[in-house]
Amino acid sequence: MSFSILGTGKAVPEYILTNDELSTMVDTNDEWIKTRTGIEERRVCKDETITELTVKAATAALEDAGVKPEELDLIICSTMRGENITPSQGCMIQKEIGATCPAFDVNAACSGFIYALDIADGYFVRKKVKYVLVVSMDNLSNITDWKDRSTCVLFGDGGAAAVLGEGDDLLSINLTANGNDEVLRIPHGTNSSPFYKHEEERAVLHMAGNEVYKFAVNAMATGIKKSIGDAGLTEDDVDHVIPHQANIRIINASAKNLGIPREKFFCNVNHYGNTSSGSVPLALDEANRAGLLKKGDIIAMCAFGAGLTTGSCVIRWAK
C-alpha cells in the first residue's frame, strides 16, 4: 500500500513582475535573464498572504479530487516560512478550510513537496490515513534581496497542493540531505534577546550560484536515474518528467545527461521562476489541468534545494 494522487490545485499571486520591470530596479535586462535562466516573468505577493494562497491551492485540489475537508486525515504543508513561526502553516490551512485532522509543516526548501510525499507514504503504509492533503507554498519575495541582481531575478511566489488517497501508484521515492549552509542559506534575522552576542544578518537569501548550479545538475540526473531504477523501470518507460523549475539550463543539462527526450520535461519556469517547494506541484497541476497526463502514465519528479536536500520519485498517474 502506498498512495495515489487524486487531485491537484495551484495558487499564485495576481501581480506579474516582468524582466523589463526588474531592469528598472537592478542592473539587468530581459535578454540577460532569459538567456541564463529561461525566466521571463514571475508572480509576487502584493495583497495576498501565504495563508490565502495555501487555502486557495488546497481548496482547488480538494475540488479536483472530490474530497471534502472534513474527510481529511492529515495535512502536511511544505514551506520555508509560513504566516507565523507558530502556529504552523498547516494548522492555519486546517482552520481556514474547516478540517479537523492533525496538521504540521516540513521545511526541506525546494525539495519540500517530495519530502512531504515521503512522510505521507509512511502514514499510508501504517494504515493511519485514508486522505492526506499536501500543500507546498513559498513566499520568497519577502526573503529576497531586491538589490542583488544575481538572486532577485530567479525567484517568485506561489505553489500548489495535492490530495493523496489509498492506492499503489507511488513506485519509488528517494530523499537525500548534505548539511551545508555555505552555498545557499537564509539567516533567521533579528534576534530579540538582549543577551545574544553573535552578529545579526538580514533575513534574505544568500546563494553561491555556480556551486548551486553544479550541485543541481548532478542531483537532478542522479535522483531521477535512481528513482527510475528503484521502480524497476528504464528511462524509456517514463512518459513525463516534472523537474524543479529553477533554471532552464539545469533542466536542459539534466535531460541530456539522462538521455530522456527534452519534450518529456514539463517546464513553466518562464512564467513563475523558482517558487521553491511550490515548484514541482505547481508544474504538476498545470500539466494535469492541461490534460497532458493520462491514466497510467509514468511520471518522474525531482527537486533540489537548500540543505542541501534532494527529493526524487516515480509515480503512476491515477486520474
KOLDRENDO-153016 format. One record per residue (C-alpha): x, y, z; residue number from 1; residue in three letters. Coordinates in Angstrom, 3 decimals. Layout:
<recs>
REC|X|Y|Z|NUM|ALA
...
</recs>
This chain:
<recs>
REC|0.000|0.000|0.000|1|MET
REC|1.266|3.453|-0.923|2|SER
REC|-0.928|6.199|-2.313|3|PHE
REC|-2.437|7.672|-5.448|4|SER
REC|-2.690|11.356|-6.348|5|ILE
REC|-6.411|12.084|-6.558|6|LEU
REC|-6.360|15.811|-7.335|7|GLY
REC|-4.193|18.902|-7.625|8|THR
REC|-4.643|22.656|-7.335|9|GLY
REC|-2.411|25.722|-7.565|10|LYS
REC|-2.377|29.296|-6.303|11|ALA
REC|-0.168|32.188|-7.415|12|VAL
REC|-0.322|35.925|-6.725|13|PRO
REC|-2.081|38.193|-9.204|14|GLU
REC|0.851|40.543|-9.730|15|TYR
REC|3.206|39.676|-12.599|16|ILE
REC|6.727|41.068|-12.265|17|LEU
REC|8.379|41.077|-15.690|18|THR
REC|12.051|41.134|-16.544|19|ASN
REC|11.609|44.593|-18.007|20|ASP
REC|10.272|45.936|-14.716|21|GLU
REC|13.088|44.243|-12.824|22|LEU
REC|15.576|46.026|-15.067|23|SER
REC|14.354|49.320|-13.590|24|THR
REC|15.228|48.063|-10.099|25|MET
REC|18.657|46.459|-10.627|26|VAL
REC|21.319|46.462|-13.340|27|ASP
REC|19.967|43.728|-15.610|28|THR
REC|17.822|43.266|-18.711|29|ASN
REC|15.319|40.885|-20.229|30|ASP
REC|17.798|39.228|-22.611|31|GLU
REC|20.367|38.615|-19.854|32|TRP
REC|17.801|36.972|-17.584|33|ILE
REC|16.139|34.836|-20.285|34|LYS
REC|19.449|33.638|-21.723|35|THR
REC|20.816|32.491|-18.364|36|ARG
REC|17.653|31.279|-16.641|37|THR
REC|14.769|30.918|-19.092|38|GLY
REC|12.657|33.150|-16.846|39|ILE
REC|10.508|35.855|-18.447|40|GLU
REC|8.278|36.773|-15.501|41|GLU
REC|7.362|35.712|-12.001|42|ARG
REC|4.446|36.235|-9.574|43|ARG
REC|4.970|38.391|-6.484|44|VAL
REC|2.677|38.883|-3.498|45|CYS
REC|1.248|42.368|-3.034|46|LYS
REC|-2.129|41.937|-1.352|47|ASP
REC|-2.091|38.163|-0.843|48|GLU
REC|-0.849|36.386|2.260|49|THR
REC|0.694|32.918|2.222|50|ILE
REC|-2.341|31.685|4.180|51|THR
REC|-4.677|32.904|1.449|52|GLU
REC|-2.563|31.215|-1.224|53|LEU
REC|-2.253|27.902|0.621|54|THR
REC|-6.004|27.816|1.238|55|VAL
REC|-6.755|28.592|-2.401|56|LYS
REC|-4.462|25.794|-3.602|57|ALA
REC|-5.872|23.371|-1.035|58|ALA
REC|-9.466|24.144|-1.992|59|THR
REC|-8.742|23.656|-5.695|60|ALA
REC|-7.033|20.311|-5.042|61|ALA
REC|-9.891|19.061|-2.853|62|LEU
REC|-12.412|20.013|-5.520|63|GLU
REC|-10.340|18.256|-8.201|64|ASP
REC|-10.175|15.128|-6.034|65|ALA
REC|-13.811|15.199|-4.971|66|GLY
REC|-12.777|15.064|-1.313|67|VAL
REC|-14.321|17.184|1.450|68|LYS
REC|-12.150|18.934|4.079|69|PRO
REC|-13.814|17.000|6.888|70|GLU
REC|-12.699|13.742|5.230|71|GLU
REC|-9.007|14.599|5.546|72|LEU
REC|-6.912|12.572|7.993|73|ASP
REC|-3.741|14.665|7.764|74|LEU
REC|-2.446|17.965|6.360|75|ILE
REC|1.251|18.455|5.575|76|ILE
REC|2.482|21.860|4.456|77|CYS
REC|5.956|22.214|2.990|78|SER
REC|7.217|25.768|3.274|79|THR
REC|10.344|27.636|4.343|80|MET
REC|8.350|30.229|6.262|81|ARG
REC|4.653|30.346|6.978|82|GLY
REC|2.492|33.217|8.161|83|GLU
REC|3.774|32.749|11.715|84|ASN
REC|6.639|30.997|13.456|85|ILE
REC|3.860|29.253|15.333|86|THR
REC|1.150|28.079|14.753|87|PRO
REC|2.295|26.105|11.726|88|SER
REC|1.024|26.945|8.275|89|GLN
REC|-0.539|23.500|8.190|90|GLY
REC|-2.673|24.429|11.197|91|CYS
REC|-3.741|27.664|9.525|92|MET
REC|-4.827|25.709|6.438|93|ILE
REC|-6.746|23.291|8.643|94|GLN
REC|-8.565|26.171|10.336|95|LYS
REC|-9.478|28.000|7.146|96|GLU
REC|-10.766|25.029|5.142|97|ILE
REC|-12.718|23.578|8.071|98|GLY
REC|-10.771|20.334|8.515|99|ALA
REC|-10.315|18.662|11.913|100|THR
REC|-7.275|16.449|11.295|101|CYS
REC|-3.676|16.752|12.556|102|PRO
REC|-1.534|19.254|10.621|103|ALA
REC|2.109|20.265|10.571|104|PHE
REC|4.854|21.848|8.445|105|ASP
REC|8.034|20.442|6.911|106|VAL
REC|10.983|22.543|5.711|107|ASN
REC|13.218|20.931|3.098|108|ALA
REC|13.433|24.091|0.949|109|ALA
REC|12.828|23.355|-2.745|110|CYS
REC|12.636|19.585|-2.092|111|SER
REC|9.760|20.064|0.331|112|GLY
REC|6.955|18.624|-1.799|113|PHE
REC|8.726|15.306|-2.329|114|ILE
REC|9.791|15.172|1.325|115|TYR
REC|6.110|15.655|2.215|116|ALA
REC|5.075|12.840|-0.133|117|LEU
REC|7.548|10.526|1.568|118|ASP
REC|6.191|11.449|5.009|119|ILE
REC|2.641|10.874|3.787|120|ALA
REC|3.625|7.476|2.407|121|ASP
REC|4.593|6.359|5.918|122|GLY
REC|1.103|7.176|7.190|123|TYR
REC|-0.486|5.190|4.352|124|PHE
REC|1.815|2.215|4.929|125|VAL
REC|0.793|2.176|8.618|126|ARG
REC|-2.861|2.436|7.549|127|LYS
REC|-3.321|5.557|9.658|128|LYS
REC|-4.920|7.646|6.921|129|VAL
REC|-7.320|7.468|4.009|130|LYS
REC|-6.910|11.011|2.630|131|TYR
REC|-3.922|13.338|3.028|132|VAL
REC|-3.603|16.912|1.826|133|LEU
REC|-0.114|18.117|0.885|134|VAL
REC|0.286|21.861|0.308|135|VAL
REC|3.616|23.265|-0.884|136|SER
REC|3.900|27.049|-0.944|137|MET
REC|6.626|29.650|-0.520|138|ASP
REC|6.568|33.435|-0.373|139|ASN
REC|10.138|34.136|-1.460|140|LEU
REC|9.641|37.808|-2.281|141|SER
REC|9.782|38.687|1.422|142|ASN
REC|13.159|36.961|1.893|143|ILE
REC|14.790|38.091|-1.362|144|THR
REC|17.461|40.779|-1.532|145|ASP
REC|15.943|43.026|-4.199|146|TRP
REC|19.276|44.814|-4.688|147|LYS
REC|21.128|41.607|-5.559|148|ASP
REC|20.681|41.035|-9.280|149|ARG
REC|22.207|37.550|-9.101|150|SER
REC|19.326|36.252|-6.963|151|THR
REC|16.315|38.567|-7.223|152|CYS
REC|15.743|37.630|-10.879|153|VAL
REC|15.387|33.934|-10.031|154|LEU
REC|12.536|33.635|-7.575|155|PHE
REC|8.776|34.022|-7.407|156|GLY
REC|5.866|33.377|-5.053|157|ASP
REC|3.308|30.606|-5.326|158|GLY
REC|2.756|26.885|-5.119|159|GLY
REC|0.238|24.100|-5.276|160|ALA
REC|-1.437|21.250|-3.430|161|ALA
REC|-2.180|17.584|-3.959|162|ALA
REC|-4.756|15.296|-2.372|163|VAL
REC|-3.499|11.763|-1.772|164|LEU
REC|-5.656|8.695|-1.313|165|GLY
REC|-5.089|4.997|-0.740|166|GLU
REC|-3.514|3.288|-3.730|167|GLY
REC|-0.383|1.721|-5.148|168|ASP
REC|0.839|4.418|-7.518|169|ASP
REC|3.975|5.591|-5.700|170|LEU
REC|6.538|3.368|-7.384|171|LEU
REC|9.687|4.724|-5.734|172|SER
REC|10.922|7.692|-3.730|173|ILE
REC|14.356|8.862|-2.604|174|ASN
REC|15.484|11.691|-0.321|175|LEU
REC|18.969|12.978|0.439|176|THR
REC|20.482|15.679|2.624|177|ALA
REC|24.013|17.028|2.838|178|ASN
REC|24.249|19.599|5.598|179|GLY
REC|25.645|22.786|4.072|180|ASN
REC|24.950|26.433|4.872|181|ASP
REC|27.741|27.855|2.750|182|GLU
REC|26.250|27.815|-0.756|183|VAL
REC|22.590|28.514|-0.004|184|LEU
REC|21.004|29.886|3.155|185|ARG
REC|18.583|32.399|4.609|186|ILE
REC|19.543|33.671|8.100|187|PRO
REC|16.865|33.931|10.762|188|HIS
REC|17.189|37.706|11.002|189|GLY
REC|16.764|39.954|14.018|190|THR
REC|17.207|38.366|17.450|191|ASN
REC|15.130|39.990|20.203|192|SER
REC|17.249|38.671|23.080|193|SER
REC|19.291|41.340|24.914|194|PRO
REC|21.753|38.545|25.846|195|PHE
REC|22.554|37.419|22.281|196|TYR
REC|26.169|38.239|21.350|197|LYS
REC|26.520|36.967|17.782|198|HIS
REC|26.416|39.321|14.806|199|GLU
REC|22.978|39.516|13.210|200|GLU
REC|22.336|39.119|9.493|201|GLU
REC|19.416|40.240|7.367|202|ARG
REC|16.853|37.543|6.704|203|ALA
REC|17.486|37.440|2.953|204|VAL
REC|18.667|34.710|0.619|205|LEU
REC|22.408|34.202|0.144|206|HIS
REC|23.488|31.926|-2.709|207|MET
REC|26.699|30.901|-4.426|208|ALA
REC|25.178|30.468|-7.860|209|GLY
REC|27.914|28.452|-9.568|210|ASN
REC|28.106|25.942|-6.728|211|GLU
REC|24.337|25.536|-6.658|212|VAL
REC|24.284|25.009|-10.437|213|TYR
REC|26.868|22.210|-10.292|214|LYS
REC|25.049|20.543|-7.409|215|PHE
REC|21.682|20.854|-9.139|216|ALA
REC|22.664|19.329|-12.487|217|VAL
REC|24.185|16.294|-10.785|218|ASN
REC|21.328|15.981|-8.277|219|ALA
REC|18.638|16.066|-10.943|220|MET
REC|20.189|13.376|-13.123|221|ALA
REC|21.300|11.171|-10.230|222|THR
REC|17.977|11.406|-8.409|223|GLY
REC|15.788|10.662|-11.413|224|ILE
REC|18.008|7.792|-12.557|225|LYS
REC|17.958|6.164|-9.116|226|LYS
REC|14.198|6.502|-8.699|227|SER
REC|13.562|5.045|-12.151|228|ILE
REC|15.819|2.095|-11.345|229|GLY
REC|14.235|1.568|-7.935|230|ASP
REC|10.835|1.427|-9.626|231|ALA
REC|12.098|-1.401|-11.848|232|GLY
REC|11.795|0.770|-14.938|233|LEU
REC|14.057|2.293|-17.578|234|THR
REC|14.262|5.840|-18.903|235|GLU
REC|12.234|4.717|-21.929|236|ASP
REC|9.303|3.848|-19.645|237|ASP
REC|8.954|7.437|-18.405|238|VAL
REC|6.141|9.417|-20.041|239|ASP
REC|6.725|12.741|-18.256|240|HIS
REC|9.379|14.394|-16.127|241|VAL
REC|8.255|17.108|-13.712|242|ILE
REC|11.505|18.804|-12.647|243|PRO
REC|12.162|21.531|-10.141|244|HIS
REC|11.741|24.792|-12.051|245|GLN
REC|14.936|26.560|-11.004|246|ALA
REC|16.727|27.266|-14.258|247|ASN
REC|16.132|26.167|-17.851|248|ILE
REC|19.828|25.380|-18.292|249|ARG
REC|19.697|22.914|-15.387|250|ILE
REC|16.673|21.209|-16.930|251|ILE
REC|18.279|21.014|-20.383|252|ASN
REC|21.551|19.643|-18.998|253|ALA
REC|19.703|17.037|-16.934|254|SER
REC|17.681|15.875|-19.946|255|ALA
REC|20.907|15.447|-21.904|256|LYS
REC|22.617|13.535|-19.084|257|ASN
REC|19.635|11.234|-18.632|258|LEU
REC|19.024|10.574|-22.301|259|GLY
REC|15.312|11.316|-21.861|260|ILE
REC|13.835|13.386|-24.723|261|PRO
REC|13.612|17.041|-23.753|262|ARG
REC|9.970|17.195|-24.856|263|GLU
REC|9.057|14.874|-21.966|264|LYS
REC|10.172|17.533|-19.467|265|PHE
REC|7.337|19.850|-18.426|266|PHE
REC|8.553|23.415|-17.953|267|CYS
REC|6.826|26.561|-16.716|268|ASN
REC|9.882|28.320|-15.270|269|VAL
REC|9.418|31.082|-17.869|270|ASN
REC|6.180|32.208|-16.173|271|HIS
REC|6.885|31.634|-12.474|272|TYR
REC|10.621|31.448|-11.856|273|GLY
REC|11.745|29.347|-8.904|274|ASN
REC|8.924|29.038|-6.347|275|THR
REC|10.924|26.714|-4.057|276|SER
REC|8.806|23.891|-2.612|277|SER
REC|5.869|25.087|-4.701|278|GLY
REC|7.733|24.497|-7.941|279|SER
REC|7.166|20.783|-8.629|280|VAL
REC|3.473|20.614|-7.593|281|PRO
REC|2.758|23.853|-9.484|282|LEU
REC|4.131|22.259|-12.650|283|ALA
REC|2.275|19.018|-11.877|284|LEU
REC|-1.029|20.866|-11.517|285|ASP
REC|-0.545|22.771|-14.766|286|GLU
REC|0.248|19.542|-16.611|287|ALA
REC|-2.827|17.967|-15.027|288|ASN
REC|-5.138|20.865|-15.915|289|ARG
REC|-3.774|20.990|-19.469|290|ALA
REC|-4.821|17.366|-19.999|291|GLY
REC|-1.264|16.224|-20.624|292|LEU
REC|-1.370|13.444|-18.026|293|LEU
REC|-3.235|10.264|-18.918|294|LYS
REC|-4.286|7.496|-16.552|295|LYS
REC|-1.398|5.058|-16.183|296|GLY
REC|1.308|7.486|-17.301|297|ASP
REC|4.657|7.132|-15.574|298|ILE
REC|5.886|10.426|-14.094|299|ILE
REC|9.331|11.129|-12.653|300|ALA
REC|9.663|14.138|-10.334|301|MET
REC|12.808|15.630|-8.862|302|CYS
REC|13.773|18.668|-6.795|303|ALA
REC|16.875|20.038|-5.083|304|PHE
REC|17.450|22.901|-2.719|305|GLY
REC|18.976|24.390|0.400|306|ALA
REC|20.092|21.926|2.978|307|GLY
REC|21.446|20.745|0.668|308|LEU
REC|18.471|18.472|0.011|309|THR
REC|17.179|16.447|-2.906|310|THR
REC|13.975|14.526|-3.492|311|GLY
REC|13.016|12.311|-6.408|312|SER
REC|10.200|9.889|-7.056|313|CYS
REC|8.337|7.959|-9.718|314|VAL
REC|4.546|7.798|-9.659|315|ILE
REC|1.877|6.290|-11.854|316|ARG
REC|-0.833|8.797|-12.707|317|TRP
REC|-4.151|7.570|-11.337|318|ALA
REC|-6.672|10.168|-12.547|319|LYS
</recs>
